[in-house]
Amino acid sequence: MEQPIRKKGILIANLGTPDKPEKKEVRAFLKRFLGDSRVIDTPRWLWLPLLHGIILNTRPKKSALLYKEIWREAGSPLLIYTKAQAELLQNLVPNQVVRFAMSYSHPDIPSVLAEMEAEGVTDLTVIPLYPQYSTTTTASIYDSIAKYYLNSQKIPTLHFVSDYSDNPLYIQLVASQIKEALKEHEIDQLLFSYHGIPVSYVEKGDDYPIKCQQTTKAVMQLVGDIPYIETYQSKFGPSEWLTPATDATLKALPSKGIKRVMVITPGFVSDCLETIEEIESENYGYFMENGGIEFHYIHPFNEDPRFAELVKTLAVEQQSNEIEKESL
C-alpha cells in the first residue's frame, strides 16, 4: 500500500517585538511577554497585580523611547531579520512551506500554524531561534504549539528542535565570525554575553547556563588560545540572576588592564533591542567611560545565508530521523 505524500513545512519562531515604537504598542507587547508564566515564574496572585498595576503603567514609555532609537524604516530589526531568514530558508527548500512566527507579537504562532494547516502541511518542523534551550524561551514556543493542537482533529507529524547549542555547524559559524573579526582587531579579551535568567529557574531544573557553557567551550576550541570570559545580560527585577553580569564586568575590565574588548552574543541570531541598544550602546558606554580604549561588537547572524544553511540542516536532520524511526 502506497504511503500518502507528505507536505513538509518548517516554522522558525522568535520572541517578538512591538508593532510600533510607541507606548500603546509596547504596552501590548510587554503585557503578552511578561504575562507568560514561563518568562516570569512567580505566583500569578503576586505577579499579575504588580504587572498590571505598576510595570505596564511605567515601563512602556521608557521602552518605547529605546525602541525608537533602533527602529528602521522597514520596522523592528528583529522582525526584519527574522523575515529575511525565513526567505533565505525558503529559497533553500523550495519544495517545503517555510514560515516565521513570534511568541508575543505578529505574526503570532497560532495564526501561522493555521496558515500552514490551510496550505496542507502534514509534516511540520519547528525551530525556535534560540540556540541554547531555556524554559523561558524554547519551552514557551513548545507550549504554544501544544496548545494550538490540543483539541485539533488533525495533527501533523511534528518535529521540534529544542536545542542546538553544541551543533557543529552552529559552533563553526560562531567561531568563524570571531576569527573574521580577529583578523581586523587586536584585543585583550573576548566577552561572550548571553541573555540571563533568574537563578531560581536554574535551581528548579533549567539547564540553560550549562548550554551556554557548552557553546562557549566548543567555540573557543575552534578559535584558539585567547583570553575570554562568559557573562549574562538583561537582568530584570530584584531577584538574583546568573552572574557575572555583562554590564558590571565591562565597567570593571579597564581597571584590570583589559582595555580592548570584543563582544559577541551567541544566544541571539538577530539584532534586537538587547543587542543594538543594550550591548552596542549602553554597555559600550559603560566600558569606554571606565577607561576602555576599543570596543568591538560582533553582530548576530542577521541576513547571513550561512545561518539559513544551518537551519535547513537542523530541519532536514529532524525530518530524516523520523523517517528512520518509521522504517524500524
C-alpha positions in Angstrom: 0.0 0.0 0.0 1.4 3.4 -1.0 2.1 5.8 1.7 0.3 9.2 1.4 2.6 12.0 0.2 3.5 14.3 3.0 3.7 18.1 2.5 6.5 19.3 4.7 6.8 22.7 6.4 9.3 24.5 8.5 8.3 27.1 11.2 11.0 29.3 12.7 10.0 31.2 15.8 11.4 34.1 17.7 10.3 36.1 20.8 8.7 39.1 19.1 8.7 42.8 19.0 6.2 45.7 19.3 4.3 46.6 16.2 5.4 50.2 16.6 7.9 52.0 18.8 5.0 53.7 20.6 3.8 53.4 24.2 0.5 51.7 23.3 2.1 49.0 21.1 5.0 48.5 23.5 2.5 48.0 26.4 0.6 45.4 24.4 3.8 43.5 23.7 5.0 43.6 27.3 1.6 42.5 28.5 1.9 39.3 26.5 5.6 38.8 27.1 5.7 39.5 30.9 2.3 37.8 31.3 3.8 34.4 30.3 4.4 32.2 33.3 7.4 30.7 31.5 9.0 34.1 31.4 8.1 35.2 34.9 7.8 32.2 37.2 6.1 33.9 40.0 2.8 33.0 41.6 0.1 34.7 39.5 -1.7 36.2 42.5 1.5 38.0 43.3 2.8 38.9 39.9 -0.2 39.9 37.9 -1.3 42.8 40.2 2.3 44.1 40.1 2.5 43.7 36.3 -0.8 45.5 35.6 -0.7 47.9 38.5 2.9 49.2 38.2 5.0 47.8 35.4 2.6 48.2 32.5 1.9 51.8 33.6 5.6 52.8 33.8 7.9 50.6 31.7 6.2 51.1 28.2 7.0 54.8 27.9 10.7 54.2 28.7 10.9 51.1 26.4 9.2 52.9 23.6 12.0 55.5 23.6 14.6 52.8 23.4 12.8 51.1 20.5 12.7 54.4 18.6 16.4 54.6 18.8 16.8 51.2 17.0 13.7 51.4 14.7 14.2 51.3 11.0 12.1 52.4 8.1 11.0 48.8 7.5 10.3 48.3 11.2 11.9 46.5 14.0 15.3 44.9 13.3 14.2 41.6 14.9 11.2 41.4 12.5 13.2 42.5 9.5 15.9 39.9 10.1 13.6 37.0 11.1 11.6 37.6 7.9 14.8 37.7 5.9 15.9 34.4 7.5 12.6 32.8 6.5 13.0 34.0 2.9 16.6 32.7 2.7 15.5 29.3 4.1 12.5 29.1 1.7 15.0 29.5 -1.3 17.0 26.6 0.1 13.9 24.3 0.4 11.6 25.3 -2.4 9.5 22.1 -2.0 8.6 22.9 1.6 6.4 25.6 3.2 8.5 28.0 5.3 7.0 30.5 7.7 8.1 32.5 10.6 6.2 33.4 13.8 6.6 35.3 17.0 5.7 34.2 20.6 4.4 37.6 21.7 3.7 39.7 18.6 2.6 39.4 15.0 2.6 37.2 13.1 1.8 35.0 16.2 2.3 31.3 16.3 -1.4 30.2 16.3 -2.1 32.3 13.2 0.9 31.0 11.3 0.0 27.4 12.2 -3.5 27.9 10.9 -2.0 29.2 7.6 0.3 26.2 7.3 -2.6 23.9 8.1 -4.6 25.6 5.3 -1.8 25.0 2.9 -1.9 21.3 3.6 1.2 20.9 5.7 1.2 17.4 7.2 4.8 17.2 8.3 5.9 20.2 10.4 9.4 21.0 11.8 9.5 23.8 14.4 12.8 25.5 15.1 13.0 28.1 17.9 15.6 30.8 17.1 17.2 30.2 20.4 20.4 28.0 20.2 20.5 27.4 23.9 17.4 25.8 25.5 15.7 27.5 28.3 12.2 27.2 29.8 11.9 30.9 29.4 12.2 30.8 25.6 12.2 27.4 23.8 9.7 25.9 26.2 7.3 28.8 25.7 7.2 28.1 22.0 6.6 24.4 22.7 3.7 25.4 24.9 2.1 27.5 22.1 2.5 24.6 19.6 0.9 22.1 22.0 -1.9 24.5 23.0 -2.8 25.0 19.3 -3.1 21.3 18.6 -4.7 20.4 22.0 -8.2 20.0 20.6 -7.4 19.6 16.9 -8.9 16.7 14.9 -5.8 16.6 12.7 -2.3 17.0 13.9 0.7 17.0 11.6 3.8 14.9 12.2 5.7 17.2 14.5 9.5 17.6 14.8 10.8 20.1 17.4 14.4 21.2 17.6 14.8 22.1 21.3 18.5 22.9 21.4 21.4 23.3 19.1 23.9 24.9 21.5 26.7 22.5 20.5 25.6 21.7 16.9 28.9 21.6 14.9 27.6 23.9 12.1 26.4 26.4 14.7 29.7 26.3 16.5 31.6 26.7 13.3 29.5 29.6 12.3 30.0 31.5 15.6 33.7 30.7 15.6 34.1 31.9 12.0 32.5 35.2 13.0 35.1 35.6 15.8 38.0 34.6 13.6 37.0 37.1 10.9 36.8 39.9 13.4 40.1 39.0 15.0 41.8 39.4 11.6 40.9 43.1 11.8 41.3 43.9 15.5 43.8 43.1 18.3 42.1 42.7 21.6 42.9 42.0 25.3 39.8 39.8 25.9 36.8 38.3 24.1 33.5 38.5 26.0 30.6 36.1 25.4 27.3 37.8 26.6 24.2 35.6 26.9 20.8 36.7 28.0 20.4 36.0 31.7 17.7 34.2 33.6 16.9 34.1 37.4 19.0 31.7 39.5 15.7 30.3 40.9 14.9 28.9 37.4 18.2 27.0 37.3 17.5 25.6 40.8 14.2 24.2 39.5 16.0 22.4 36.7 16.5 24.8 33.8 20.0 23.8 32.4 20.4 27.0 30.3 23.7 28.0 31.8 25.1 24.6 31.0 24.0 25.0 27.4 25.7 28.5 27.3 28.9 27.0 28.7 28.8 24.2 26.1 28.6 26.8 23.3 31.4 28.9 24.7 33.7 26.0 25.3 33.1 24.5 21.8 33.6 27.8 20.1 36.8 28.5 21.9 38.2 25.1 20.9 38.0 26.4 17.3 39.0 30.0 17.9 42.2 29.2 19.8 44.1 30.4 22.8 42.9 33.9 23.5 41.6 35.3 26.8 37.8 35.1 27.2 35.0 35.5 29.7 31.3 34.4 29.7 28.7 36.8 31.2 24.9 37.4 31.3 22.9 40.4 30.4 19.4 41.9 30.5 18.6 41.5 34.2 15.0 42.3 35.1 13.5 42.8 38.5 15.0 42.4 42.0 15.6 38.6 42.1 19.1 37.0 41.8 20.2 36.4 38.2 23.0 34.5 36.6 26.4 36.1 37.1 28.8 37.6 36.2 26.7 40.4 34.8 27.8 41.8 31.4 27.4 45.5 32.5 29.3 45.1 35.8 32.0 43.1 34.0 32.5 45.7 31.3 32.7 48.5 33.9 35.4 46.7 35.8 37.6 45.4 33.0 39.6 48.6 32.2 40.8 48.8 35.8 42.3 45.3 35.3 44.2 46.4 32.3 41.8 45.0 29.8 41.1 48.0 27.6 40.4 46.4 24.2 37.5 44.0 24.1 35.4 42.2 21.6 31.9 41.2 22.5 29.7 38.5 20.9 26.2 37.4 21.8 25.8 33.8 20.6 22.3 33.4 22.1 20.9 35.9 19.6 20.6 35.1 16.0 19.1 38.5 15.0 19.8 42.0 16.2 17.2 43.4 18.5 16.9 45.8 21.5 19.1 43.7 23.7 22.0 43.7 21.2 21.8 47.1 19.5 20.7 49.3 22.4 21.9 47.3 25.4 25.3 46.0 24.1 26.3 48.3 21.3 25.2 51.5 23.0 24.7 51.1 26.8 27.4 48.6 27.6 29.8 50.3 25.1 29.3 53.4 27.1 30.0 51.7 30.4 33.3 50.3 29.1 34.5 53.5 27.5 33.5 55.7 30.4 35.6 53.5 32.8 38.8 53.7 30.8 38.2 51.3 27.8 40.0 52.1 24.5 38.5 49.8 22.0 35.1 48.1 22.0 34.2 45.8 19.0 30.8 44.2 18.8 30.2 41.1 16.6 26.6 41.3 15.3 24.3 38.2 15.2 23.8 36.3 12.0 21.0 38.6 10.8 20.8 38.0 7.0 23.9 35.8 6.7 23.0 33.0 4.3 25.2 30.6 6.3 22.6 30.7 9.1 19.9 29.7 6.7 22.0 26.7 5.7 22.3 25.8 9.4 18.5 26.0 9.9 18.0 23.9 6.8 20.4 21.3 8.1 18.6 21.2 11.5 15.3 20.7 9.8 16.4 18.0 7.4 18.1 16.1 10.2 14.9 16.1 12.3 12.8 15.0 9.3 15.3 12.2 8.4 15.3 11.0 12.0 11.5 10.5 11.8 11.8 8.6 8.5 14.4 6.3 10.1 12.2 5.6 13.1 9.3 4.6 10.8 11.5 2.2 8.9 12.5 0.3 12.0 
